[in-house]
Amino acid sequence: MEEKVDILRNNIPGLKDGREKVDAMNELSWLVRYERGEEGEKLGADAAELSKKLKYSRGRAYGKLNQAVNMHLRVLDEEVISLLMDALDYFD
């Protein structure tokens, strides 16, 4: 999967602002959702914004979905870390 991530990350800047770029951004956003939530969230938001300009409703839908999923996973991670830190206090 890391190879696919690297390929997409390298190819996206060279793509013209069109459906192919939106689809690549959405694919990358989905692939990085667990390891790089902030990047995935931004990619989803950027894909949704570009899709809006292109009147590409499918791309916009997936962009917003990716943005939401990445945001949700990141928030859960932050909550989990907070709970773990609180739990550590009881082990002292």
C-alpha positions, -999 to +999 in steps of 0.1 A: +000+000+000+029+024+008+040+022-028+005+032-041+005+061-016+039+073-029+028+070-065-004+090-059+014+116-038+040+121-066+014+121-094-013+144-080+007+177-084+012+171-121-024+163-129-046+190-145-075+202-123-101+177-135-119+145-125-087+124-127-071+147-101-101+146-078-103+108-080-066+105-072-069+129-043-099+110-029-081+076-033-050+090-015-072+105+012-088+071+018-054+052+018-039+075+045-069+076+068-053+056+096-017+067+095-020+104+084-054+116+093-046+153+089-033+148+054-063+127+045-087+153+059-071+180+038-070+159+007-107+152+011-115+189+016-094+199-014-110+172-035-145+183-025-137+220-033-122+212-067-152+189-074-175+218-066-158+240-092-159+212-118-196+203-110-184+168-103-209+156-077-195+121-073-160+135-065-175+160-042-195+133-023-164+112-019-143+142-009-167+151+019-169+115+030-131+112+031-129+145+050-154+133+076-139+098+080-104+112+085-117+138+109-136+112+129-106+089+131-083+117+142-107+128+169-110+093+182-073+090+184-071+122+204-098+110+227-080+076+231-047+093+239-064+115+265-080+084+282-048+065+282-029+095+298-056+097+325-053+059+331-016+062+335-021+085+365-038+056+384-008+034+378+016+056+398 
